[in-house]
Amino acid sequence: MTDINDEANRASDLPAGLAKPARRALAGAGYERLEQLANVREADILQLHGMGPKALELLSSALAAKGLSFKK
């Protein structure tokens, strides 16, 4: 039997070290892929409940690795 969370994690390219509260915050706001975050300001992501400086740093690094960044 496959766990629904396992399937969701495979569909997402969010960093593996991202804490569960941050993952839930992003999912609740409709963000599942890094490319989606390139259309959002860093300050807007930081406003999500469960998102902190460490999570934001992980996301910024993951975006940079793909040649992307948060919206300016």
HELIX and SHEET records of a PDB file:
HELIX    1   1 ILE A    4  ALA A   11  1                                   8    
HELIX    2   2 LYS A   20  GLY A   28  1                                   9    
HELIX    3   3 LEU A   34  LEU A   37  1                                   4    
HELIX    4   4 GLU A   42  LEU A   46  1                                   5    
HELIX    5   5 PRO A   53  ALA A   65  1                                  13    
END                                                                             
